Amino acid sequence: MIMYSPLENIKIKFRIDIKNVLYVNSIMDSYEGVGIVRTLDSSKGQVAVYTSGSMCKQALDVLENLRKEGLSIKDLEVDRTSDVDYY
């Protein structure tokens, strides 16, 4: 895994079944400060979790645990970003 500076903005992009977006959002919200979930393209189930470099591993761990629960998470990509929507 690439190491990010703690203050960098990170976007974790992936695809899921659109019916699971609310569930992923609820789980991520329960880990206060780990990340913010945004739907990028609902017709394709493209979702992103915006997080910081210091919380990236925790956000990825949450997604991995959701996978282990049986949630289908596909095409996961992690990258630095300057577009962060905190609202």
N, C-alpha and C positions, 0 to 999 in steps of 0.2 A: 504494500500500500504506500502511496505517495504521502509524504509528511507535508502538512500545510502549516504556515505560520498561524498562531492562535487568533490573530486579528483578521485573517483573510475571510472573505465571503465565499462560501462554497455552495454549489448547486448539485444536488444528487437527483438526477433525472432517471425516470423509469416508466414502464408501462404496467398497468394493472387493469383488471376488469373494473369498469366505471362504477359498478355497484359497490365496490370495496373502498372507494375514495373516502367516504365519510368515516368508515372504520379506521383506516390508516390515519386520517386526520385526528380522530378521537384518541387513538393510542399515542400519537406523537405529542398531542397537547397534554396528555397525562404526564409526560416527561418534560416538565416545564423548563424552557430554555434550550432544549435540544434542537428544535427545528420548527419551521413554519411550512405547512403543506399548501401547495398551490396546484390547481388543475391547469395544465398548459393547453391541452386539446382533449376535450371530453369525448369527441367522436372516436378518438384513437386510444383513449385511456392513458394519455401521457400526463404524468404528474411529476412535480419537483418538490424536494424538500430543501429549503434554504436554511443553511446552518453556518456556523463559524468554524474556522480551522481547529479551534480548541474542542468543539463538540462533534466534529465530523465522525470520529470513531464511534461515539455513542449513537449517533443517528444511524450509521450503518449497522450497528449491533441490533438496534430496534428492528430495522428492515429484515435483517437475517433471521431474527426470532419470529417475525411474521411469516417468513418463508417456511421455517420449520413447522409452524402451525398449519401450513398448507396453502397459504396465500401465494398465488402465482405472481411473482415480480420478475419482469423481463426487461432486457436491454438496459440494465443499470449502468449509468455513466456518472462519474464524479469529476467535477471541474471547478476551477476558480471562476468567479463571476463578479461583475460589478452591478448587475441588476438584481436588487433585492427589494422585494415588496413586503414591507413590514405591516401593512395596513390590511 
